[in-house]
Amino acid sequence: MQWRQDFIRTYLERDIPQLGPRISAETLRRLWSMLAHNQGEMLNAAKLAAALGVDGKTVAGYLDLLVDLLLVRKLKPWHNNGGKRLVKSPKTYVRDSGIAHALLGIADKEALRGHPVCGRSWEGFVIENCLSVAPQRSEAGFYRSSAGAECDLLLTFPDQTTWVIEIKRSLAPSLKKGFYFAQEEIKPKASFLVYPGVETFSVAQDIKAIGLTAMLQLIAAKDT
């Protein structure tokens, strides 16, 4: 925790100013912390701007800087040509879960388990690991429609096949109707539910629950 807090302070007070942007370290830290609180939620730039006392353009510039520095990920919504009413805002994640926990003052596993961000922290951890092993030129996004169809991660590989991945932090995971609706609309090549266990088993027709390590092995194999 001390190393992470030192990293955050050094990045804000020394590293970023050396890159040229003249940005208040305190304002940037507050934005970074707010993004950690909102881990895995859709971006609401107006709400962030109001909380920081700046305009939306300033927030967009700060956010782009954090994205360019590989500190924050903007996960794009998936769109098709089917005329569905899909959300257009990206979801944001602090890319390193340890840094996210440090920003939130979460010092150990017990504190994390009792914190509201725990499930979304697991979601971000899974997404970052999946994207780290995906073949080059793979595209990532999420799916959410106004009718309630949603899934956490879509991976479209260079061969244009698409996998949908739902993420649950439960050893007895189950799927909501929204995932099945999304699956019907996307028609993926494969569907998975990633959970923090090690066994692989079917949760529905053509949908497997799978541990993270096994999921990463399947994704990495797409590059062979």
VMD Tcl script that draws the C-alpha trace (Angstrom):
set ca {
  {0.00 0.00 0.00}
  {2.82 2.42 0.84}
  {4.50 1.75 -2.52}
  {1.24 2.40 -4.35}
  {0.57 5.62 -2.47}
  {4.11 6.78 -3.23}
  {3.60 5.87 -6.89}
  {0.40 7.92 -7.07}
  {2.02 10.94 -5.40}
  {5.16 10.76 -7.57}
  {3.10 10.44 -10.75}
  {0.93 13.43 -9.89}
  {3.61 15.73 -8.46}
  {6.63 14.89 -10.64}
  {6.04 12.66 -13.66}
  {2.97 14.30 -15.19}
  {4.32 17.88 -14.80}
  {7.51 16.75 -16.58}
  {5.37 15.78 -19.58}
  {4.27 19.37 -19.99}
  {0.61 19.61 -18.89}
  {0.07 22.29 -16.25}
  {-2.59 20.55 -14.21}
  {-3.35 20.81 -10.53}
  {-2.08 17.61 -8.90}
  {-4.92 17.79 -6.36}
  {-7.59 18.14 -9.06}
  {-6.16 15.25 -11.05}
  {-5.97 13.09 -7.94}
  {-9.60 13.85 -7.14}
  {-10.62 12.86 -10.67}
  {-8.54 9.67 -10.51}
  {-10.13 8.80 -7.15}
  {-13.63 9.51 -8.45}
  {-12.99 7.18 -11.38}
  {-11.89 4.51 -8.88}
  {-15.15 5.01 -6.93}
  {-17.04 4.69 -10.23}
  {-15.02 1.67 -11.40}
  {-16.81 -0.06 -14.26}
  {-19.58 2.52 -14.53}
  {-20.55 4.48 -17.61}
  {-18.81 7.81 -17.94}
  {-20.81 10.82 -16.81}
  {-18.52 13.71 -17.67}
  {-21.04 16.36 -16.57}
  {-21.31 14.83 -13.09}
  {-17.53 14.63 -12.74}
  {-17.12 18.21 -13.94}
  {-19.69 19.49 -11.44}
  {-17.98 17.64 -8.58}
  {-14.58 19.04 -9.55}
  {-15.81 22.57 -10.22}
  {-14.55 22.61 -13.82}
  {-16.19 22.42 -17.23}
  {-16.82 19.29 -19.27}
  {-14.05 20.09 -21.75}
  {-11.51 20.23 -18.93}
  {-12.66 16.87 -17.56}
  {-12.41 15.37 -21.05}
  {-8.84 16.64 -21.35}
  {-7.84 15.28 -17.94}
  {-9.46 11.92 -18.73}
  {-7.71 11.69 -22.09}
  {-4.40 12.32 -20.30}
  {-5.04 9.47 -17.83}
  {-5.99 7.20 -20.74}
  {-2.88 8.15 -22.73}
  {-0.71 7.40 -19.68}
  {-2.30 3.92 -19.49}
  {-3.70 4.68 -16.03}
  {-7.37 4.57 -17.04}
  {-9.22 2.55 -19.67}
  {-12.25 3.73 -21.58}
  {-14.14 0.63 -22.73}
  {-16.21 1.49 -25.77}
  {-19.84 0.45 -26.22}
  {-20.42 -2.06 -29.00}
  {-22.59 -0.95 -31.90}
  {-24.19 -2.82 -34.74}
  {-26.32 -1.86 -37.70}
  {-29.50 -3.41 -36.39}
  {-31.18 -0.22 -35.26}
  {-31.15 -1.19 -31.59}
  {-31.12 1.61 -29.03}
  {-27.71 1.09 -27.50}
  {-25.89 3.22 -24.95}
  {-23.21 5.49 -26.39}
  {-21.14 6.37 -23.32}
  {-17.96 4.37 -22.56}
  {-17.31 2.65 -19.26}
  {-14.19 3.65 -17.34}
  {-11.78 1.58 -15.27}
  {-8.66 2.42 -13.30}
  {-6.50 -0.13 -15.10}
  {-4.40 -1.35 -12.18}
  {-6.62 -2.76 -9.45}
  {-3.95 -2.20 -6.78}
  {-3.79 1.49 -7.68}
  {-7.59 1.68 -7.62}
  {-7.60 0.21 -4.12}
  {-4.90 2.64 -2.96}
  {-6.89 5.60 -4.31}
  {-9.87 4.35 -2.28}
  {-7.84 3.65 0.86}
  {-8.51 -0.10 0.73}
  {-5.54 -1.56 2.57}
  {-6.15 -5.33 2.58}
  {-8.33 -8.16 1.32}
  {-10.77 -7.99 4.23}
  {-11.38 -4.29 3.66}
  {-11.86 -4.98 -0.06}
  {-14.43 -7.71 0.56}
  {-16.55 -5.28 2.56}
  {-16.24 -2.39 0.10}
  {-18.95 -1.60 -2.48}
  {-16.35 -1.50 -5.28}
  {-15.27 -5.12 -4.74}
  {-17.31 -6.71 -7.55}
  {-16.44 -3.98 -10.04}
  {-12.78 -4.21 -9.06}
  {-12.86 -7.92 -9.96}
  {-14.55 -7.00 -13.23}
  {-11.81 -4.53 -14.12}
  {-9.11 -7.02 -13.10}
  {-10.58 -9.67 -15.39}
  {-10.95 -7.26 -18.31}
  {-7.35 -6.02 -18.06}
  {-6.01 -9.57 -17.92}
  {-8.12 -10.68 -20.88}
  {-7.02 -7.74 -23.02}
  {-3.37 -8.26 -22.06}
  {-3.32 -11.68 -23.77}
  {-5.70 -10.96 -26.66}
  {-4.13 -11.10 -30.14}
  {-3.04 -7.83 -31.70}
  {-5.80 -6.04 -33.63}
  {-8.48 -7.55 -31.39}
  {-11.25 -5.11 -30.50}
  {-12.88 -4.84 -27.08}
  {-16.12 -3.32 -25.91}
  {-19.22 -3.89 -23.81}
  {-22.88 -4.22 -24.75}
  {-25.86 -2.49 -23.21}
  {-29.21 -1.65 -24.76}
  {-31.98 0.57 -23.46}
  {-34.12 -2.59 -23.16}
  {-31.79 -4.10 -20.59}
  {-29.64 -6.43 -22.69}
  {-26.04 -6.28 -21.48}
  {-22.74 -8.08 -21.13}
  {-19.48 -6.97 -19.57}
  {-16.97 -7.67 -22.33}
  {-17.06 -8.38 -26.05}
  {-13.88 -9.49 -27.78}
  {-13.76 -9.42 -31.57}
  {-10.67 -11.18 -32.84}
  {-8.75 -10.50 -36.07}
  {-10.64 -13.37 -37.75}
  {-13.85 -11.38 -36.98}
  {-15.22 -13.96 -34.56}
  {-16.74 -12.48 -31.40}
  {-16.78 -13.87 -27.87}
  {-19.00 -12.45 -25.13}
  {-17.80 -12.60 -21.54}
  {-19.84 -11.93 -18.41}
  {-17.93 -11.43 -15.14}
  {-19.20 -12.40 -11.69}
  {-17.40 -12.42 -8.34}
  {-19.20 -15.45 -6.96}
  {-18.32 -19.13 -6.60}
  {-21.92 -19.95 -7.53}
  {-22.39 -17.61 -10.50}
  {-25.64 -17.17 -12.38}
  {-26.70 -15.12 -15.37}
  {-29.42 -12.50 -15.59}
  {-31.95 -12.23 -18.41}
  {-30.07 -9.23 -19.83}
  {-27.10 -11.41 -20.73}
  {-29.28 -13.87 -22.62}
  {-30.91 -10.97 -24.50}
  {-27.47 -9.62 -25.41}
  {-26.35 -13.05 -26.59}
  {-29.38 -13.30 -28.87}
  {-28.66 -9.89 -30.37}
  {-24.89 -10.30 -30.79}
  {-24.88 -13.97 -31.85}
  {-21.31 -14.60 -30.66}
  {-19.10 -17.50 -31.63}
  {-18.66 -18.40 -27.93}
  {-20.01 -17.23 -24.57}
  {-18.37 -17.40 -21.14}
  {-18.99 -16.47 -17.53}
  {-15.70 -15.74 -15.73}
  {-15.78 -16.34 -11.98}
  {-13.10 -16.64 -9.24}
  {-13.10 -20.45 -9.20}
  {-11.09 -23.09 -11.05}
  {-13.70 -25.54 -12.37}
  {-15.22 -25.21 -15.84}
  {-18.90 -26.13 -16.17}
  {-21.99 -25.29 -18.21}
  {-24.40 -22.71 -16.83}
  {-26.71 -22.79 -19.86}
  {-26.72 -24.10 -23.39}
  {-23.49 -22.96 -25.10}
  {-22.42 -20.87 -22.07}
  {-19.56 -22.01 -19.84}
  {-18.52 -20.80 -16.42}
  {-14.74 -20.68 -16.39}
  {-11.91 -19.55 -14.12}
  {-9.76 -16.59 -15.11}
  {-6.58 -18.59 -15.78}
  {-8.40 -20.98 -18.13}
  {-10.11 -18.03 -19.84}
  {-6.76 -16.37 -20.49}
  {-5.40 -19.57 -21.98}
  {-8.32 -19.77 -24.42}
  {-7.93 -16.13 -25.46}
  {-4.16 -16.44 -25.91}
  {-4.69 -19.56 -28.06}
  {-6.60 -17.40 -30.58}
  {-3.20 -15.97 -31.53}
  {-1.83 -19.34 -32.67}
}
mol new
graphics top color blue
foreach p $ca { graphics top sphere $p radius 0.5 }
foreach p [lrange $ca 0 end-1] q [lrange $ca 1 end] { graphics top cylinder $p $q radius 0.2 }
display resetview
